[in-house]
Amino acid sequence: MVIKNVSLETVCGITSRLPETDKPEIAFAGKSNVGKSSLINGLMNRKALARTSSQPGKTQTINFYNINDAMYLVDLPGYGYAKAPQREKEKWGKMIERYLHTSRQLKAIFLLIDIRHEPSANDRQMYEWISYQGFEPIIIATKLDKISRSQIQKQLKLIRTGLKVKPGTRILPFSALNKQGREEIWQLMDELIAGEPQEMTENLNEE
């Protein structure tokens, strides 16, 4: 997709009413500090559309980005932020659950996992929870530039086994630094929005 215009159209807090949109939605979920804002900026070819921060737990709202007036990219609150009060965590969880249950336009959920580490208990819980809600999470393995090429296959296997992903689950490695994986993610999103059948084979990035 050629990005002609993009804007942060709606920001929903814990008590906000979720918008009823008339365009396809693609949601992004991930642990705090996994690189979600950097991914969104990379996909949009913008430097500061989504605010990045070294401080975990920065995104505490559901943000709707309008792309070309044709689709919405939906940024969900980061999870697993240890310093957040338990009550806040529960509210964020309920907010995400409310969105998943009420959105009529949601086509897919991308779950971001740091490629450098084995999936955490929070990652596993989120994967299982999204699956329980009736969606098949698509995995984006972030921070690809932080490891060597020789480590990629080993780390992707660690993600597959750590999450116990379903057969056919897509895993797309991505680097916010050099945008590696950007085109693959966009191609998949275009297919999802168009409703075209997608090959359910893992992108193992065997270059």
C-alpha positions as CSV (number, residue, x, y, z in Angstrom):
1,M,0.0,0.0,0.0
2,V,1.2,3.5,-0.9
3,I,0.7,5.7,2.1
4,K,-0.8,9.0,0.9
5,N,-2.2,10.2,4.2
6,V,-2.4,8.9,7.7
7,S,-3.7,10.5,10.9
8,L,-4.3,9.6,14.5
9,E,-8.1,9.9,14.3
10,T,-9.4,8.5,17.6
11,V,-7.9,8.0,21.0
12,C,-9.9,5.9,23.5
13,G,-9.3,5.7,27.2
14,I,-10.6,3.3,29.7
15,T,-14.0,5.0,29.9
16,S,-14.2,6.1,26.3
17,R,-16.8,4.9,23.9
18,L,-15.2,2.9,21.1
19,P,-15.9,4.2,17.6
20,E,-18.1,2.3,15.2
21,T,-16.0,2.5,12.0
22,D,-16.9,1.6,8.5
23,K,-13.4,0.6,7.4
24,P,-11.4,-2.6,7.9
25,E,-9.3,-2.6,11.1
26,I,-6.0,-4.3,11.8
27,A,-5.0,-4.4,15.5
28,F,-1.5,-4.6,17.0
29,A,-0.8,-6.0,20.5
30,G,2.4,-6.4,22.3
31,K,4.2,-6.3,25.6
32,S,5.4,-2.9,26.9
33,N,8.6,-1.8,25.2
34,V,8.5,-4.5,22.5
35,G,8.7,-1.9,19.8
36,K,5.1,-1.4,18.8
37,S,5.3,2.4,18.3
38,S,8.5,1.9,16.3
39,L,6.8,-0.7,14.1
40,I,3.8,1.6,13.5
41,N,6.1,4.5,12.6
42,G,8.0,2.2,10.3
43,L,4.9,0.9,8.5
44,M,3.7,4.4,8.0
45,N,7.1,5.8,6.9
46,R,6.7,8.4,9.7
47,K,9.3,9.3,12.3
48,A,7.0,10.3,15.2
49,L,3.4,9.4,14.3
50,A,3.3,7.0,17.3
51,R,5.2,8.2,20.3
52,T,8.2,6.0,21.1
53,S,9.6,5.9,24.6
54,S,12.2,3.9,26.6
55,Q,9.7,4.0,29.4
56,P,7.5,0.9,29.4
57,G,3.7,1.3,29.6
58,K,3.6,4.5,27.6
59,T,0.6,3.4,25.5
60,Q,-2.4,3.4,27.8
61,T,-5.1,4.1,25.2
62,I,-6.5,2.4,22.1
63,N,-5.3,4.5,19.2
64,F,-7.0,4.4,15.8
65,Y,-4.8,5.5,12.9
66,N,-6.7,6.3,9.7
67,I,-4.7,5.2,6.6
68,N,-5.6,6.6,3.2
69,D,-9.2,6.8,4.5
70,A,-9.3,3.1,3.6
71,M,-8.4,1.3,6.8
72,Y,-7.6,1.6,10.4
73,L,-4.5,0.5,12.2
74,V,-5.4,0.0,15.8
75,D,-2.7,0.3,18.5
76,L,-3.7,-1.6,21.7
77,P,-2.3,-0.8,25.1
78,G,1.0,-2.5,26.0
79,Y,0.7,-5.4,28.5
80,G,3.0,-6.8,31.1
81,Y,4.2,-3.5,32.5
82,A,5.4,-4.7,36.0
83,K,5.3,-1.3,37.7
84,A,1.7,-0.5,36.7
85,P,-0.8,-1.0,39.6
86,Q,-2.8,-4.2,39.3
87,R,-6.1,-2.2,39.0
88,E,-4.7,-0.4,36.0
89,K,-3.6,-3.6,34.4
90,E,-7.1,-5.0,34.9
91,K,-8.7,-1.9,33.3
92,W,-6.4,-2.1,30.3
93,G,-7.3,-5.8,29.9
94,K,-11.0,-5.1,30.0
95,M,-10.5,-2.2,27.5
96,I,-8.8,-4.5,25.1
97,E,-11.4,-7.2,25.6
98,R,-14.2,-4.7,25.0
99,Y,-12.6,-3.7,21.7
100,L,-12.2,-7.3,20.5
101,H,-15.8,-8.1,21.4
102,T,-17.4,-5.0,19.9
103,S,-15.4,-4.2,16.8
104,R,-17.3,-5.3,13.7
105,Q,-14.5,-4.4,11.3
106,L,-11.5,-6.2,13.0
107,K,-9.8,-8.4,10.4
108,A,-6.7,-9.6,12.2
109,I,-4.5,-9.1,15.3
110,F,-0.8,-8.9,15.0
111,L,1.0,-9.9,18.2
112,L,4.5,-8.5,18.7
113,I,7.2,-10.6,20.3
114,D,10.9,-9.6,20.9
115,I,12.9,-11.9,18.8
116,R,15.8,-11.8,21.2
117,H,14.1,-13.5,24.0
118,E,11.9,-16.5,24.8
119,P,8.3,-15.5,25.0
120,S,7.4,-14.4,28.5
121,A,4.5,-15.7,30.6
122,N,2.6,-12.5,29.7
123,D,3.3,-13.2,25.9
124,R,2.0,-16.7,26.2
125,Q,-1.1,-15.6,28.1
126,M,-1.8,-12.9,25.5
127,Y,-1.4,-15.4,22.6
128,E,-3.8,-17.9,24.3
129,W,-6.2,-15.1,25.2
130,I,-6.4,-13.7,21.7
131,S,-6.9,-17.3,20.4
132,Y,-9.7,-17.8,23.0
133,Q,-11.4,-14.7,21.7
134,G,-11.7,-16.4,18.3
135,F,-8.8,-14.8,16.5
136,E,-5.6,-16.4,15.1
137,P,-2.7,-14.1,16.1
138,I,-0.1,-13.3,13.5
139,I,3.3,-13.0,15.1
140,I,5.7,-10.1,14.3
141,A,9.2,-10.8,15.7
142,T,10.5,-7.4,16.5
143,K,14.1,-6.0,17.0
144,L,15.5,-8.2,14.2
145,D,18.5,-5.9,13.8
146,K,19.6,-6.8,17.4
147,I,20.6,-10.3,16.5
148,S,22.9,-11.8,13.9
149,R,21.6,-13.6,10.8
150,S,22.9,-16.9,12.1
151,Q,20.6,-16.6,15.2
152,I,17.4,-15.9,13.3
153,Q,16.2,-19.4,12.8
154,K,17.0,-20.4,16.3
155,Q,15.1,-17.5,17.8
156,L,12.1,-18.0,15.5
157,K,11.9,-21.6,16.7
158,L,12.1,-20.4,20.3
159,I,9.1,-18.2,19.6
160,R,7.1,-21.0,17.9
161,T,7.8,-23.5,20.8
162,G,7.5,-20.9,23.5
163,L,4.0,-19.8,22.4
164,K,3.0,-23.2,21.2
165,V,1.7,-21.6,18.1
166,K,-0.9,-23.3,15.9
167,P,0.3,-25.0,12.7
168,G,0.4,-22.5,9.9
169,T,0.8,-19.4,12.1
170,R,2.6,-16.7,10.3
171,I,5.8,-15.3,11.9
172,L,7.2,-12.2,10.3
173,P,10.6,-10.8,11.5
174,F,10.8,-7.0,11.5
175,S,13.5,-4.4,12.1
176,A,12.5,-0.8,12.9
177,L,16.1,0.2,12.1
178,N,16.3,-0.9,8.5
179,K,12.6,-1.6,7.8
180,Q,13.3,-5.3,7.0
181,G,10.0,-7.1,7.0
182,R,7.9,-4.0,6.2
183,E,6.9,-5.1,2.8
184,E,5.9,-8.6,4.0
185,I,3.7,-7.1,6.7
186,W,2.0,-4.7,4.3
187,Q,1.5,-7.5,1.8
188,L,-0.3,-9.6,4.4
189,M,-2.4,-6.7,5.6
190,D,-3.5,-5.9,2.1
191,E,-4.5,-9.6,1.6
192,L,-6.4,-9.5,4.9
193,I,-8.3,-6.3,4.1
194,A,-9.1,-7.6,0.6
195,G,-10.3,-10.9,2.0
196,E,-8.0,-12.8,-0.3
197,P,-6.8,-16.3,0.8
198,Q,-3.3,-16.2,2.3
199,E,-0.7,-18.8,2.3
200,M,-0.5,-20.2,5.8
201,T,3.2,-20.8,5.7
202,E,5.7,-19.2,8.1
203,N,8.0,-16.5,6.8
204,L,11.3,-17.9,8.0
205,N,13.3,-15.1,6.4
206,E,15.7,-17.5,4.8
207,E,17.8,-15.0,2.9
